[in-house]
């Protein structure tokens, strides 16, 4: 019982995100077809759920987690560009 309460406290922020995702899925599959636009929306919402979980595991907010991921991507792109330039000049 205490373990369940602990999990509810830790992952409580995920509940609205997961419920929104499940409602989106339910609405999307009503007509038994998934359009490309619906697929995009589902994948976007799926990654919100995944990143919310990852942020929770790291003990940070979703927004700060996404911000740090964006910074890492930018740094990686910058390093890749610098390496490309270096190779082109040599």
N, C-alpha and C positions, 0 to 999 in steps of 0.2 A: 504494500500500500504506500509506504513512504517513497519507494522507488518511483512509483507512478506519479506521485505528487512532485517529486524532484524533476522528472521528465517534463511534466506539464509546465512547471515553472521555467525550465530551461528552454523548451521549444514552444512556449506560448505564442511568441511572435510569429511563428510559422503557420498557426492555425488559420488566420484570415487569408493568408497567401495561398495555402493549400486548398481551402474551400473555394476561393475565387477560381483557381485552376480547375478544380473538379466541376464547378458550374459551367465553366467555359467548354470543357470537354462534353459535358452532357448536352449543352445547347448545340454544339457543333455536330454531334453524331445523330441528332434527331432525324435528319433526312437520309441517314446512312451513306452520305457522301461527304468528303472533305475537300473543299476547294483549296487552291494554292494559297489564297489569302487566309483562309481559316487555319491551314497548316502553319503558316508564318506566325499567326497570333498564338497558336498553341505552343509552338516552340519558344516564342518569346516569353510566354507565361511560365513554361517549364523551366527556363533558365532563371527566372525570378525565384522560383521555388528552390532550385539547386543552390543559387547564390545566397539566398536567405539562410539555408541550412549551413552552408560553408561559413557564412558570417557568424552565425550562432555558435558554431563549433570553435571559431577563433575568438569569440567573446567581444565582437565589434558590431556596430550597427550595419545594416544593409548598405546604406549610403556611403559610409566610410570604406566598406569592403569594395564596392563597385569603383569608388574613386581610386583606391590603391591599385586595383586591377588595371584601370585605365592608365595610371602612371607607369605601371610595369610594361604595358603594351607599347606606350610611347617610347620608353627608354629602349626597349628591344628593337623597335623600328629604327630609332636613331642610330643604335649600334650597328644594325644591319646596313643602313645607308653609308655610314662611315667606313665599314669594311668594303662595301662595293666601290666606293671612291678610292680607297687605298689600293684595291686590286687593279682598278682602271689606270691608276697613275704609275703602277710598277711594271 
